[in-house]
Amino acid sequence: VMLVNGNEVDMVHFMVVGRAGHALGLGNELHQAIRVKSSAFNPQDLYSNRLGVNFFRVYGSRIQQNPTRISGYIYEYFNSPEVLNPPSFQPQFPTGPKW
């Protein structure tokens, strides 16, 4: 999905890692790195993971209460100031895990 600010979100990463958490996303990226895949720690994937985890943290209870509204919640989230205008100290596209 292309956001109005020009950033792309990989919806598979957004939904799967978002629900499961950062540990799954990191595990997947490490697995790709071990297999020497060029997509390991792809900035778009990491960005999508981060957005997804935050989305489910913020909207998780609302989704549980009204799951048929999930597409509306995603639309609302993707158009929120925190997604469209992240703080300047927050990297838009993280480059990998911080050890």
N, C-alpha and C positions, 0 to 999 in steps of 0.2 A: 504494500500500500504506500502510495506517495502522499506525504503530509503536505499541508499548504506551505510549510516553511522549506520545502524541497528535500527533506530527509525521507529516506525509504525505510519502511518497517517490514521485516520478514515475518509474516503472520504465523508461520509454523513455529518459529522461535518464540514469538510473542506469546502465543497461546500455550504451547507445551511447557517451555521453561517457566513462563509466568505462573502457571498453576503449580508446577513441581518445585520451583525455587532455584536459587543460584547454584546449588550443589549439582543439580542435574546439568545445567548449562556448562559449568566448569568441567564436569566429568566428560561431557560430550566433546568439548574443545580439546581437552587433554588427550582423549582417545584419537581424535583426528590428528593431533600433533605427533603422537606416537606412530601413527600409520603414515606419517609424512604427507598429509593431505594439504594442499595449498589453501584450503578453506579454513584451516585451524586458526582460531582467534581472528576470524574475519570481523572487521570493525562493524559492519552492518548487523551481523549476527549478535555481537556483544551488545550493541545498541538496542536491538530488538529484545534481547533477553532482559536487559535492565528495565526497559519500558514495561514489558510484560509482568515482571515481578512486582514493580510498583503499582501497575494497574490492579492486579489481584489483591495487593495489600490494601489499596484504597477502596476498591469496589467489590471485594469478595463477599462481604456480608449482604450487600444489596443484590448481588447476583444470586446468592442462596435464597433470598426472600422472593425474588422475581426473576427467574432465569430467562424468561422470554424477552426481557429487556436488555440482554447482553449487548446486542448490536448498538443500541442507543447509548449504553454506557461506554462502549468503545469509541463511538463517535464523539461523545462528550469529552472523554479523556484525551483523544488525539487532537482536539481543538482547545484544550486547556492551556493557560499560560505556562504552566510548569513543563509541558511537552514542547510547545512552540517556541518558548523563550526561556530555556534552562539558564540557571545562574552561570555567570561567566567562569566561576571556579570549577564547574562541573564539566568534564570533557564530554563533548557531544558524541564522540565515537571513541570509547575506551580502547586502549591498545592491548590489553591483556591483564592477567591477574596481578594484583599488587601483593607481593610476598613480603 
